[in-house]
């Protein structure tokens, strides 16, 4: 059995870490957990399939995060 990931499987593990708020490709710990490579926060369950985020949608999310951060909400 190969442990290599296709590009699609890697894309499934790309997400924003709920702990450190970084957009990273999470590392597979075992069949039921993935972990953030920056802070080590582990998430239970296999990666879920999500639709791709367009650059425009990502810009809106980043702008919203920055606005909240500057207003002291985070």
N, C-alpha and C positions, 0 to 999 in steps of 0.2 A: 504494500500500500504506500503510495507516494504521500509525502508530507508537504509537497509544494502546493502553493496556492495560485490559482489563476487570477488574472486581473479583476475579475468580477468578485471573487471571494475577498480579495484585499479591499475593494471598494465597500463591501458590506461591513467591514470592521472599522471604517473611517467614521468617526463621530466626535462630538464634543464631550469631553470628560466632565461629568457632573461635579467632580471635586475641584480640579484645577482649571476648568473652563478652557482647556486647550483643544484645538481641533487636530486630532492625531489618528493614526492607524493603530488600533489596539492590538496587543500581542495575545495570541492564543495561549492560555495557561494549560487548559485541558479541554475535553469535549464540552464541558458545561460552563466554563468561565473564560473571560477575556480580561486583560488588565491594561491600564494606561501605562505606556512606557516612561512617562515623565514622573508621575507621582505614585504609581503602583496601585492605584485604586482598582479593585476588582469588581466586575459586573457579573452577576449570575445569568445563566442562560446563554444559548447560542446567539450569535449576531442575527438581528432581524433584518429582513429586506426592507429597504426604504427607497423611495424614489430619489433620483438625483436632484441636487440643489443647483439651481442656475446661479451664475455669478451675480446677477441682480438681486436674487433672493438672499444670497450670502451677504451682500453689501447692506441690505436692509437690516439683517440680523445683527451685523457688527455695529451699525449705526445705533440701533436700539440699545445694545449692550453698552456702548460708550456713553450714550445719553444717561442710562441708569447709573453707570459707574460715576459719572461726573456729578450727578445729583445726590450721590451718597447712598443709593439703594443696595449696592453690592459691596 
